[in-house]
């Protein structure tokens, strides 16, 4: 797998368990984005969109 994206959203109560599993499985190879940040700007969303379009796998936490 070439590109793994992890989106932190607080949508799921077991996010910590899945985060631990992704950290174990992919380590530093996964790109992580915190969508919970209140200061997100258009450039941030553009960067995330570009990463999502190029990703092989997207994990939402």
N, C-alpha and C positions, 0 to 999 in steps of 0.2 A: 504494500500500500504506500503510495507516494505522499499524499497530503491528508492530514487529519486536522479537522477544525473542532474545537470544543467551545461551545457557546454557554456562558454562565448567565442564566435567566431567572433562577429561583422559582421555576415552574414545578419542580418535582421535589417532594420531601426527602427522597433518598439520594439527593445530588452528591452528598459527601461520599457515599459508597461508590457511586459510579465514577466520581472524580479520582478516587483512590485507584480504581481499576484502570482507568485511562492513563494515569500517571505511571502505573506499573507496566502497562502494556506498551505505551508509546513514548513515555518519558518526555524528553525535550523535543522530540520530533513533532509533537502536536502543537499547533498554534492555538492559543487560548484568547478569547475575547470576552470581556465583561460587559454584557449588555445592560447591566443594572446601573451603570454610572449615569447620574443625572446631567453630567456636563458633555454628553455626546454631541458632536457637531456633524455637519454634512460630510466633511472630509473623513471623519471616523467611520461613518456609515458606508461611504464609498470604498474605503479600504476593506471593510468587512465583507461587502458585497463582492468585491474582486476576489477575495480569498475563498468565499463560498462557491463562486462559479468555477474556480480552479480545483476545488477539493475533491478527493476521492471518497471521503467519509466525513459526515457532520454529526457530532454528538451534542445534544442539547441537555443541559443540566438545569 
